[in-house]
């Protein structure tokens, strides 16, 4: 594989996820980290909207559509922002969105401790050598308090987290050009080609790929829309671009979303921000599992955006701390629907995930406001009433969605795979689905939860984690029946999909917990003797502060703690078992052998562009659509089609002797056929009998062969009216 081709595909993928949303993000004047993190969902939403607008207006599908829409949105937001800036400033007593204001401190132990001595002025401290900190300590304090320190912490965590995820993903895949040998991948790859050939990115066009003409249905096509644009921009193969989109989304967008969540919705410092990025790959349950299982790429995309959904819900609930990172009213009004819609359009199951993670946050915020009301905190009623409406109304709507938007019970086919005790241990220790419990990581997780509860104001994280963990335990252990369907039916009761939800909030819990422990260490470590000038009195030493003096030590211990958690995850038997399991679908030839893949790459040299090829999706030959850019009779294993299609699937090898088969082949323009043998995915064999012996029946002749894989051209045959077809 050429390096330049990979680089072109990577740059095109990044452009698709960044460029459409860039004008709007710049117009919103977001903080740098938040702005970078929300580029992907804003861009994806613009892609989805432009695809449907183009479908309605008859505009051919290209990257120009979302770009123009993004420029228009950015201009509109810039105009709104200027008008708001020109409007009279609100009274200092009236916050810009009072119903979303953060609660007053609810526990004195969580407030910063009052200094035991009055703090000296900076001038006096600088003039008094007995009080002034050493140059080394002053430099550390300045670094940690400044933008450079924050940037270094965030970048350091991202480098670690992205590196761990990338190394594991590439080990699992084998190479960036590998083919996921999975059932769903046939649909995903062919759907991308379907968009490109149709010149239309509508979700109904994708849904129509496997439907009868005029009976197209909606299919969540945001993944396919985005990849199709990257294929257009780069000119590279669909498999390569799809893999790179998967890697960029899972290895880069996911850690960025986690860091943005912790940075904007908690009071964590640089250690917490670093930990959020570094621990992005701590659990094999996500994103790694969904990079192989299925392969459910649209759901992967939806879950990657879920930390940002949690972020905007926390701001909506007024639980985000007052800081420069807090979203303004305009920013929240734009990002709340943008992020939530992007996650929902990526996959409808994102709506169920949002309910599981978001409702507990609203409920927690309501309880906090109610407690403030009881305590007589000023403004409590004004803050409480909107939350009561949102929580009750949201709960009622969520219940209707939960009941009515689920697939039918017959689709909830996945059974439990653990006992209750095993399920609790697996979820508590962040073990992927079906993987063993790893007690050391479970202890770390428990400590993190307790620290967040006792030492921070981010207790809403625990509420959200409890909901996700309870659902995952139920999926792994609840017996088949009505209760299981009620709880897990929205995900087909698929334990892999549900287990992937837990890391969305478990990783922020760990990050916030590690940061809180680091602060506790900084508060209790004695000041280093070398940091205070000799002869300094005890009172003067207190003015400098043991916390500041201990910051370097606490920081080092915190980084070591993060690396220790990563080491525990790497040593976990659950991690090793999961990686081995996931690698099978990337390294097997159950769907397409090397010879078959080579033949498909050579096929465009032999088959004309408009010739239809009879194929069998179960043995991989239908990937001629995605790989060879040639129309095929069957694009996927499950489909609705005319009777003639089913006739050819079962009896194409009889074209020389059966006039009805001959006429059907002529009517559907089937000029070629692929014979990839009887071996099929999932241990199946010879599903389409009309293709398995066609090379020996005299109905077609071999025109290209690689190993046992054969491309055949249909021979002339006689139809029901006695005429010969060509």
C-alpha positions in Angstrom: 0.0 0.0 0.0 1.4 3.3 -1.0 2.2 5.8 1.7 1.0 8.7 -0.4 -2.4 7.0 -0.9 -2.8 6.5 2.9 -1.8 10.1 3.6 -4.3 11.4 1.0 -7.0 9.3 2.5 -6.1 10.4 6.0 -6.1 14.1 5.1 -9.4 13.7 3.3 -10.9 12.1 6.3 -9.8 14.8 8.6 -11.1 17.5 6.2 -14.5 15.9 6.1 -14.7 15.9 10.0 -13.3 19.4 10.3 -13.9 21.8 7.4 -17.8 21.9 7.2 -18.2 22.8 10.8 -15.2 25.1 11.1 -17.0 28.4 10.2 -19.8 27.7 12.8 -17.3 26.8 15.5 -15.2 29.9 14.8 -18.3 32.1 14.9 -19.3 30.6 18.3 -16.0 31.8 19.8 -15.6 28.6 21.7 -12.6 27.9 23.9 -9.9 26.1 21.9 -10.3 22.6 23.3 -14.1 22.7 23.2 -14.0 24.1 19.7 -11.7 21.3 18.4 -13.8 18.7 20.1 -17.1 19.8 18.6 -15.8 20.2 15.1 -16.7 16.6 14.3 -20.4 16.5 15.4 -21.1 19.9 13.9 -19.5 18.9 10.6 -21.3 15.5 10.6 -24.7 17.2 11.2 -24.1 19.6 8.3 -23.2 16.6 6.2 -26.4 14.8 7.1 -28.6 17.9 6.5 -26.9 18.7 3.1 -27.4 15.1 2.0 -31.2 15.4 2.4 -31.4 18.9 1.0 -29.4 17.8 -2.0 -31.7 14.8 -2.4 -34.8 17.0 -2.4 -33.3 19.7 -4.7 -31.6 17.3 -7.1 -28.1 18.5 -6.3 -25.4 16.0 -7.0 -23.6 14.7 -3.8 -20.2 16.3 -3.3 -18.3 17.9 -0.5 -19.3 21.3 -1.7 -22.8 20.9 -0.3 -21.9 20.6 3.4 -19.2 23.3 2.9 -21.6 25.8 1.6 -24.1 25.0 4.3 -21.4 25.4 6.9 -20.4 28.8 5.6 -24.0 29.9 5.7 -24.4 28.7 9.3 -21.2 30.4 10.3 -22.2 33.7 8.8 -25.6 33.5 10.5 -24.0 32.8 13.9 -21.5 35.5 13.4 -24.3 38.0 12.7 -26.2 36.8 15.8 -23.1 37.1 17.9 -22.5 40.6 16.8 -26.0 41.7 17.6 -25.8 40.2 21.0 -22.5 42.0 21.6 -24.1 45.2 20.5 -27.1 44.8 22.8 -27.0 46.4 26.3 -25.2 44.4 28.9 -27.5 42.6 31.4 -27.6 43.6 35.0 -24.8 42.0 37.0 -27.5 40.4 39.2 -29.1 38.6 36.3 -27.1 35.9 34.7 -27.4 35.3 31.0 -29.4 32.1 31.6 -30.5 32.0 35.2 -32.3 28.7 35.0 -29.0 27.1 34.1 -26.9 28.8 36.8 -24.7 26.5 38.9 -25.8 25.6 42.4 -24.3 27.3 45.4 -21.7 25.3 47.3 -23.7 22.6 48.9 -21.1 21.2 51.4 -18.5 23.2 53.3 -16.0 20.5 53.1 -16.0 20.9 49.3 -15.2 24.6 49.4 -11.6 25.8 49.3 -10.3 26.0 52.8 -9.9 29.5 54.2 -6.2 30.5 54.7 -5.1 30.4 58.3 -3.2 33.7 57.7 -3.9 36.6 55.5 -2.2 36.2 52.1 0.6 38.7 51.4 0.5 40.9 48.4 2.6 39.7 45.5 4.9 42.8 45.8 5.6 42.1 49.5 6.2 38.4 48.9 8.6 39.2 46.1 10.5 41.7 48.3 10.8 39.4 51.3 13.3 36.5 50.6 11.9 34.7 53.6 8.5 34.5 52.0 9.2 34.3 48.3 9.2 30.8 46.9 12.3 29.4 45.2 12.7 30.1 41.4 12.1 26.4 40.8 8.8 26.4 42.7 7.7 29.7 41.2 8.3 28.3 37.7 6.3 25.2 38.4 3.4 27.1 39.8 3.5 29.5 36.8 3.6 26.6 34.4 0.7 24.8 36.0 -1.4 27.9 36.3 -0.8 29.1 32.8 -2.2 28.2 29.4 1.0 26.5 28.5 0.7 24.1 31.4 -2.9 23.3 30.6 -2.0 22.7 26.9 0.9 20.4 27.9 -1.3 18.4 30.2 -4.0 18.0 27.6 -1.6 17.2 24.8 0.3 14.8 26.9 -2.8 12.9 27.8 -4.0 12.8 24.2 -0.6 11.5 23.0 -0.8 8.7 25.5 -4.4 7.8 25.0 -4.3 8.1 21.2 -1.1 6.1 21.1 -2.4 3.3 23.1 -5.6 3.1 21.1 -3.8 3.3 17.8 -1.3 0.6 18.7 -4.1 -1.8 19.9 -6.3 -1.0 16.9 -3.5 -1.6 14.3 -2.5 -4.8 16.1 -6.1 -6.0 15.9 -6.5 -5.0 12.2 -3.1 -6.0 10.9 -2.9 -3.0 8.5 -4.9 0.1 7.6 -6.0 -1.6 4.4 -7.3 -4.8 5.9 -10.8 -6.0 5.3 -13.1 -6.6 8.3 -14.4 -10.1 7.5 -17.8 -9.4 9.1 -21.5 -9.6 8.2 -22.3 -5.9 8.5 -19.2 -4.8 6.6 -20.7 -6.0 3.4 -23.5 -3.5 3.8 -21.4 -0.6 5.0 -18.8 -0.9 2.2 -21.5 -1.4 -0.5 -23.6 1.4 0.8 -20.7 3.8 0.4 -20.4 2.7 -3.2 -24.1 3.0 -3.7 -24.0 6.7 -2.6 -21.1 7.4 -5.0 -22.8 5.7 -8.0 -26.1 7.4 -7.3 -24.6 10.8 -6.7 -27.0 11.1 -3.8 -26.2 10.8 -0.1 -29.7 10.6 1.3 -30.4 8.1 4.1 -33.4 6.9 2.0 -31.0 6.2 -1.0 -28.9 4.0 1.3 -32.0 2.4 2.7 -33.2 1.7 -0.8 -30.1 -0.3 -1.7 -31.6 -3.5 -0.4 -35.3 -2.6 -1.0 -37.6 -3.0 -4.0 -37.9 0.1 -6.2 -40.2 2.6 -4.6 -40.0 1.0 -1.2 -36.9 2.7 0.2 -36.8 3.1 3.9 -34.7 5.3 6.2 -31.3 4.0 7.2 -28.9 5.8 9.5 -26.4 6.8 6.8 -24.2 9.5 8.4 -21.2 7.1 8.5 -21.6 6.3 4.8 -22.2 9.9 3.8 -19.0 11.0 5.6 -16.9 8.2 4.2 -18.2 8.7 0.7 -17.1 12.4 0.8 -13.6 11.3 1.9 -13.4 8.8 -0.9 -14.4 11.5 -3.4 -11.8 13.9 -2.0 -8.9 11.4 -1.8 -9.7 9.1 -4.8 -8.6 6.1 -2.7 -10.3 2.8 -2.2 -13.4 2.5 0.0 -11.9 -0.1 2.3 -8.9 2.1 3.1 -10.9 5.3 3.6 -13.5 3.5 5.8 -10.8 2.0 8.0 -9.1 5.4 8.4 -12.4 7.1 9.2 -12.9 4.4 11.9 -9.4 5.0 13.3 -9.7 8.8 13.3 -13.1 8.6 15.0 -12.1 6.0 17.6 -8.5 7.1 18.2 -8.7 10.9 18.0 -12.3 12.2 18.2 -13.1 9.9 21.2 -10.2 11.1 23.5 -10.8 14.7 22.5 -14.5 14.3 23.5 -13.6 12.8 26.9 -11.1 15.6 27.6 -13.6 18.3 26.6 -16.2 16.7 28.9 -13.9 16.7 32.0 -12.5 20.2 31.1 -15.8 22.0 30.8 -18.1 20.2 33.3 -15.9 19.5 36.3 -13.5 21.4 38.5 -10.6 19.1 37.7 -7.2 20.6 37.1 -4.4 19.6 34.6 -4.0 16.2 36.1 -7.7 15.4 35.4 -7.5 16.7 31.9 -4.4 14.6 31.2 -6.0 11.5 32.7 -9.2 11.8 30.6 -7.2 11.7 27.4 -4.6 9.1 28.6 -7.3 6.7 29.8 -9.4 6.8 26.6 -8.3 3.2 25.8 -8.4 1.8 29.4 -11.4 -0.4 28.6 -11.5 -2.8 25.7 -15.3 -2.5 25.8 -15.1 0.8 23.8 -14.0 1.9 21.3 -11.9 -1.2 20.4 -14.8 -3.8 20.6 -17.0 -1.9 18.2 -14.1 -1.6 15.8 -14.5 -5.3 15.2 -17.8 -6.6 16.6 -20.5 -6.4 13.9 -18.8 -4.3 12.5 -21.3 -1.7 13.8 -19.6 1.4 12.5 -22.6 3.8 12.7 -23.1 2.9 16.3 -19.4 3.4 16.9 -19.7 6.9 15.5 -22.7 7.6 17.7 -21.0 6.5 20.9 -17.8 8.4 20.1 -19.9 11.6 20.2 -21.6 10.6 23.5 -19.2 12.4 25.9 -20.1 15.6 24.1 -23.8 14.8 24.5 -23.2 14.4 28.3 -21.2 17.7 28.2 -24.1 19.7 26.8 -26.7 18.0 29.1 -24.6 18.9 32.2 -24.5 22.5 31.0 -28.3 22.4 30.4 -28.7 21.2 33.9 -26.6 24.0 35.3 -24.1 21.7 36.9 -21.0 23.0 35.0 -18.8 25.1 37.2 -18.4 28.8 36.6 -15.3 29.2 34.6 -14.0 30.5 31.3 -14.7 27.0 29.9 -18.4 27.2 30.6 -20.6 27.4 27.5 -22.5 30.7 27.0 -26.2 30.7 26.3 -25.7 31.1 22.5 -23.1 28.4 22.5 -25.3 26.0 24.4 -28.4 26.8 22.2 -26.4 25.8 19.1 -24.4 22.9 20.4 -27.1 21.2 22.4 -29.2 20.3 19.2 -26.1 19.9 17.0 -24.3 17.4 19.2 -27.5 15.4 20.1 -28.8 15.3 16.5 -25.4 14.2 15.2 -25.3 11.3 17.7 -28.9 10.3 16.9 -28.4 10.5 13.1 -25.3 8.4 13.3 -27.4 5.7 14.9 -30.8 5.8 16.4 -29.6 3.7 19.4 -27.7 6.9 20.3 -31.1 8.2 21.5 -31.4 5.3 24.0 -27.8 5.9 25.2 -28.6 9.6 25.7 -31.6 8.7 27.8 -29.5 6.3 30.0 -26.7 8.8 30.5 -28.6 12.1 30.4 -31.7 11.5 32.6 -29.8 10.7 35.7 -27.9 14.0 35.3 -31.1 16.0 35.1 -32.5 14.1 38.1 -29.4 14.8 40.1 -29.5 18.5 39.3 -33.1 18.6 40.4 -32.2 17.1 43.7 -29.4 19.5 44.2 -31.7 22.5 43.5 -34.4 21.0 45.8 -31.8 20.8 48.6 -30.8 24.4 48.0 -34.4 25.4 48.3 -34.7 23.6 51.6 -31.5 25.2 52.8 -32.9 28.7 51.9 -30.3 29.4 49.2 -31.3 32.6 47.3 -32.6 32.1 43.8 -33.3 28.4 44.4 -36.9 28.5 43.1 -35.9 30.2 39.9 -33.3 27.5 39.3 -35.5 24.6 40.5 -38.6 25.1 38.4 -37.0 24.8 34.9 -35.2 21.6 36.0 -38.4 20.0 37.3 -40.0 20.7 34.0 -37.1 19.3 32.0 -36.7 16.2 34.2 -40.4 15.3 34.4 -41.0 16.2 30.7 -37.8 14.5 29.6 -38.7 11.4 31.5 -42.1 11.2 30.1 -40.8 11.6 26.5 -38.0 9.2 27.2 -40.5 6.5 28.4 -42.5 6.9 25.2 -39.4 6.6 23.0 -38.1 3.7 25.1 -41.4 1.9 24.6 -42.2 2.7 21.0 -38.9 3.1 19.2 -37.5 -0.3 20.1 -37.1 -3.0 17.5 -39.7 -5.8 17.8 -39.0 -8.4 20.5 -38.2 -11.0 17.8 -35.1 -8.9 17.0 -33.8 -9.0 20.6 -32.0 -12.3 19.9 -28.9 -11.8 22.1 -28.9 -14.0 25.3 -27.2 -13.4 28.6 -23.7 -14.7 28.9 -22.8 -14.3 32.6 -24.2 -14.8 36.1 -25.3 -11.8 38.2 -22.1 -12.0 40.2 -19.9 -12.3 37.1 -21.8 -9.5 35.4 -21.3 -7.1 38.3 -17.6 -8.0 38.5 -17.1 -7.5 34.7 -18.9 -4.2 34.6 -17.2 -2.9 37.8 -13.7 -3.8 36.4 -14.4 -2.3 32.9 -14.1 -5.7 31.3 -15.4 -6.0 27.8 -18.4 -8.3 27.0 -17.7 -11.9 27.8 -14.2 -11.1 29.3 -13.2 -12.1 32.8 -13.3 -9.8 35.9 -10.0 -8.1 36.7 -10.1 -7.3 40.4 -7.3 -4.8 40.6 -8.9 -2.5 38.0 -12.3 -3.1 39.8 -10.7 -1.7 43.0 -9.3 1.3 41.1 -12.8 2.0 39.7 -14.4 1.7 43.1 -11.9 4.1 44.7 -12.5 6.5 41.9 -16.2 6.4 42.4 -15.8 7.0 46.2 -13.4 9.9 45.7 -15.7 11.6 43.2 -18.6 11.2 45.7 -16.6 12.5 48.8 -14.1 14.9 47.4 -15.8 16.6 44.4 -18.9 18.3 43.2 -19.1 16.1 40.1 -21.3 13.5 41.8 -23.6 13.6 38.7 -20.9 11.4 37.1 -21.6 8.7 39.6 -25.4 8.9 38.9 -24.8 8.5 35.2 -22.3 5.7 35.7 -24.7 3.8 37.9 -27.4 3.9 35.2 -25.0 2.7 32.5 -23.5 0.0 34.7 -26.9 -1.3 35.8 -28.0 -1.6 32.2 -24.8 -3.4 31.3 -25.2 -5.8 34.2 -28.8 -6.4 33.1 -27.8 -7.1 29.5 -25.2 -9.7 30.6 -27.2 -11.5 33.2 -31.0 -11.0 32.9 -32.7 -14.1 31.6 -34.5 -14.0 28.2 -38.0 -12.7 28.7 -40.2 -9.6 28.9 -38.0 -7.9 31.5 -34.8 -8.4 29.4 -36.6 -7.0 26.4 -37.9 -4.0 28.4 -34.4 -3.1 29.6 -32.3 -4.0 26.6 -34.5 -4.4 23.6 -33.5 -1.0 22.2 -30.1 -2.5 21.4 -31.5 -6.0 20.3 -30.3 -7.1 23.7 -26.8 -7.1 22.2 -24.3 -7.2 25.2 -21.5 -5.8 23.1 -23.4 -2.6 22.2 -24.6 -2.1 25.8 -21.2 -2.9 27.4 -19.7 -0.1 25.2 -21.8 2.5 27.0 -20.1 2.2 30.4 -16.7 3.7 29.4 -18.4 7.0 28.3 -18.8 7.9 32.0 -16.4 5.5 33.7 -13.3 7.2 32.2 -14.3 10.7 33.3 -15.0 9.2 36.8 -11.4 7.9 36.9 -10.0 11.1 35.6 -11.8 13.3 38.1 -11.0 10.8 40.9 -7.3 10.8 40.1 -7.3 14.6 40.0 -9.0 14.8 43.4 -6.5 12.4 44.9 -3.7 14.5 43.5 -5.1 17.6 45.1 -5.5 15.7 48.4 -1.8 14.7 48.2 -0.8 18.3 47.4 -2.8 19.5 50.5 -1.2 16.9 52.8 2.4 16.5 51.7 4.8 18.7 53.7 6.5 21.5 51.9 9.9 20.6 50.5 12.6 22.1 52.7 14.6 23.3 49.8 11.6 25.4 48.6 11.7 27.8 51.6 14.6 30.1 52.3 16.7 29.1 55.4 15.5 30.8 58.5 12.0 31.3 57.4 9.5 31.3 60.2 6.6 28.8 60.5 4.1 31.5 59.8 6.0 32.7 56.7 6.3 29.1 55.5 2.5 28.8 55.8 2.1 31.9 53.6 4.0 30.2 50.8 1.7 27.2 51.3 2.5 23.5 51.5 0.1 22.9 48.7 2.0 24.9 46.2 5.3 23.4 47.4 4.0 19.9 47.1 2.5 20.4 43.6 5.5 18.9 41.7 5.5 15.8 43.9 1.7 15.4 43.6 1.8 15.9 39.9 4.5 13.3 39.5 2.5 10.9 41.7 -0.6 11.6 39.7 1.1 10.9 36.3 2.4 7.7 37.8 -1.1 6.8 38.9 -2.5 7.3 35.4 0.3 5.2 34.0 -0.3 2.6 36.7 -4.0 2.4 35.7 -3.0 1.9 32.1 -0.6 -0.8 33.1 -3.3 -2.6 35.1 -5.6 -2.5 32.0 -2.8 -3.8 29.8 -2.0 -6.6 32.2 -5.7 -7.5 32.5 -6.6 -11.0 31.2 -9.8 -9.4 30.0 -7.8 -7.1 27.7 -5.7 -10.0 26.3 -8.8 -12.2 25.7 -10.7 -9.3 24.1 -7.8 -8.4 21.7 -7.4 -12.1 20.6 -11.2 -12.4 20.1 -11.5 -9.1 18.1 -8.5 -9.9 15.9 -10.1 -13.0 14.4 -12.6 -11.0 12.3 -9.7 -9.0 10.8 -7.2 -11.8 10.1 -9.5 -14.6 8.8 -10.7 -15.3 5.3 -14.2 -16.3 6.2 -15.7 -13.6 3.9 -13.0 -13.0 1.3 -9.8 -14.9 0.6 -6.6 -13.2 -0.7 -7.2 -14.8 -4.1 -10.8 -13.5 -4.2 -9.7 -10.0 -3.2 -7.1 -10.0 -5.9 -9.6 -11.1 -8.5 -12.0 -8.3 -7.5 -9.2 -5.7 -7.9 -8.5 -7.0 -11.4 -12.2 -7.2 -12.4 -12.6 -3.7 -13.7 -10.2 -4.5 -16.5 -12.5 -7.2 -17.8 -16.1 -6.2 -16.9 -17.7 -3.1 -18.6 -19.0 -0.4 -16.2 -22.7 -1.1 -16.9 -22.6 -4.9 -16.8 -24.4 -6.5 -13.8 -22.6 -9.4 -12.0 -24.5 -12.2 -10.3 -23.0 -12.5 -6.8 -23.5 -14.1 -3.4 -23.1 -11.7 -0.5 -22.6 -14.6 1.9 -19.3 -15.6 0.2 -18.0 -12.1 -0.3 -18.5 -11.9 -4.0 -21.0 -9.0 -3.7 -18.1 -6.8 -2.5 -17.4 -6.5 -6.3 -19.8 -3.4 -5.9 -17.5 -1.7 -3.3 -14.1 -2.9 -4.5 -14.6 -3.2 -8.3 -17.2 -0.4 -8.8 -19.4 -2.7 -10.8 -23.2 -3.3 -10.2 -24.1 -6.6 -8.6 -27.3 -8.6 -8.4 -27.2 -8.9 -4.6 -25.6 -6.1 -2.5 -26.2 -7.7 0.9 -27.3 -10.9 2.7 -30.7 -9.4 3.6 -32.7 -7.8 0.9 -36.1 -7.5 -0.9 -36.0 -8.0 -4.7 -38.1 -8.9 -7.7 -38.9 -12.6 -8.3 -36.4 -12.6 -11.2 -33.6 -11.9 -8.8 -34.5 -14.9 -6.6 -34.9 -17.1 -9.7 -31.3 -16.3 -10.8 -29.9 -16.8 -7.3 -31.3 -20.3 -7.3 -31.1 -21.4 -10.9 -28.7 -19.2 -12.9 -26.7 -22.2 -13.8 -29.7 -23.5 -15.8 -29.7 -20.5 -18.2 -28.8 -22.8 -21.2 -31.7 -25.2 -20.5 -34.4 -23.0 -18.8 -35.8 -20.3 -21.0 -37.3 -18.4 -18.0 -33.9 -18.2 -16.4 -32.5 -16.9 -19.7 -35.1 -14.2 -20.0 -34.5 -13.1 -16.4 -30.8 -12.8 -17.0 -31.5 -10.7 -20.1 -34.1 -8.5 -18.3 -31.7 -7.8 -15.4 -28.7 -7.3 -17.7 -26.7 -10.0 -15.9 -23.8 -10.6 -18.2 -21.3 -12.0 -15.7 -21.2 -14.1 -12.5 -18.7 -14.7 -9.7 -18.0 -18.2 -8.5 -16.3 -18.0 -5.1 -17.2 -21.5 -4.1 -19.6 -22.9 -1.5 -17.9 -21.7 1.6 -19.7 -18.8 3.2 -19.7 -16.6 6.3 -20.8 -18.0 9.7 -20.3 -21.6 8.5 -23.0 -21.4 5.9 -22.7 -23.2 2.5 -24.1 -22.8 -1.0 -26.9 -20.3 -0.2 -27.3 -19.3 -3.8 -27.3 -22.7 -5.6 -27.4 -21.0 -9.0 -23.9 -19.7 -8.7 -22.1 -22.6 -7.1 -21.7 -24.8 -10.2 -22.2 -22.3 -13.0 -18.7 -22.8 -14.3 -19.4 -26.5 -14.9 -23.0 -26.2 -16.3 -22.2 -24.7 -19.6 -24.2 -21.5 -18.9 -21.0 -19.4 -18.7 -17.3 -19.4 -19.5 -14.4 -18.5 -17.3 -12.8 -15.2 -18.4 -10.6 -14.5 -15.2 -9.4 -16.8 -12.5 -7.2 -16.3 -9.5 -6.7 -19.5 -7.5 -10.1 -21.0 -7.1 -11.9 -17.7 -7.5 -13.5 -17.3 -11.0 -15.2 -14.6 -13.0 -17.5 -16.0 -15.7 -19.2 -14.4 -18.7 -22.7 -15.6 -19.4 -23.1 -17.4 -22.8 -26.0 -16.7 -25.2 -29.1 -18.7 -24.4 -32.6 -19.1 -25.7 -35.6 -17.4 -24.1 -39.2 -18.4 -23.9 -40.1 -16.9 -27.3 -37.3 -19.0 -28.9 -35.0 -16.1 -29.7 -31.3 -16.1 -28.7 -30.0 -13.6 -26.2 -26.6 -12.1 -26.6 
